[in-house]
Amino acid sequence: MTRKTTPPAERGETLLTVAELAALDRCSEKTVRRAIAARLLEVVRIGPGGRLVRVTRAAHEAYRGRSRS
């Protein structure tokens, strides 16, 4: 059974790029990609084949809350 969900952009959520997250966290893009690869940061994949990665502000805040604990 496939569950239909409303895409974050249609819910009015802001989607951030890897570069934007790196700038916000004052770290490298590679550090952000490592967090994504380790599944510490929830992402939304878009585009053909899901190659483009975006992160909602809520997912970023959840990640930051876990990493500071």
C-alpha positions as CSV (number, residue, x, y, z in Angstrom):
1,M,0.0,0.0,0.0
2,T,1.4,3.4,-1.0
3,R,0.7,6.3,1.2
4,K,0.1,9.6,-0.5
5,T,1.5,12.6,1.3
6,T,1.4,16.3,0.4
7,P,4.9,17.5,-0.7
8,P,6.5,19.9,1.8
9,A,6.5,22.8,-0.7
10,E,2.8,22.5,-1.2
11,R,2.3,22.6,2.6
12,G,4.2,25.9,2.6
13,E,7.4,24.6,4.2
14,T,10.7,26.1,3.2
15,L,13.1,23.7,1.6
16,L,16.8,24.4,2.1
17,T,19.7,23.2,0.0
18,V,22.8,21.5,1.3
19,A,24.8,24.8,0.7
20,E,22.2,26.8,2.7
21,L,22.4,24.3,5.6
22,A,26.1,24.5,5.6
23,A,26.0,28.3,5.7
24,L,23.4,28.2,8.6
25,D,25.5,25.7,10.6
26,R,28.8,27.3,9.7
27,C,30.2,24.0,8.4
28,S,31.2,22.5,5.1
29,E,28.7,21.0,2.6
30,K,30.6,17.7,3.0
31,T,29.6,17.7,6.7
32,V,26.0,18.2,5.8
33,R,26.2,15.4,3.3
34,R,27.8,13.1,5.9
35,A,24.8,13.7,8.2
36,I,22.4,12.9,5.4
37,A,24.3,9.7,4.5
38,A,24.3,8.7,8.2
39,R,20.5,9.3,8.2
40,L,20.8,11.9,10.9
41,L,19.2,14.5,8.7
42,E,15.9,13.7,7.0
43,V,15.8,14.8,3.4
44,V,13.3,15.3,0.6
45,R,14.6,14.0,-2.8
46,I,13.3,15.8,-5.8
47,G,13.9,15.8,-9.5
48,P,14.6,13.0,-12.0
49,G,15.8,10.0,-10.1
50,G,15.7,11.9,-6.8
51,R,19.2,13.3,-7.2
52,L,18.4,16.7,-5.8
53,V,18.3,16.9,-2.0
54,R,16.4,19.4,0.0
55,V,15.8,19.6,3.8
56,T,12.8,21.2,5.5
57,R,13.4,23.7,8.3
58,A,11.6,21.3,10.7
59,A,14.0,18.5,9.9
60,H,17.0,20.8,10.3
61,E,15.7,22.0,13.7
62,A,15.2,18.4,14.8
63,Y,18.7,17.5,13.7
64,R,20.2,20.5,15.5
65,G,18.2,19.6,18.7
66,R,19.6,16.0,18.6
67,S,23.2,17.1,17.9
68,R,23.3,19.6,20.7
69,S,22.1,17.1,23.3
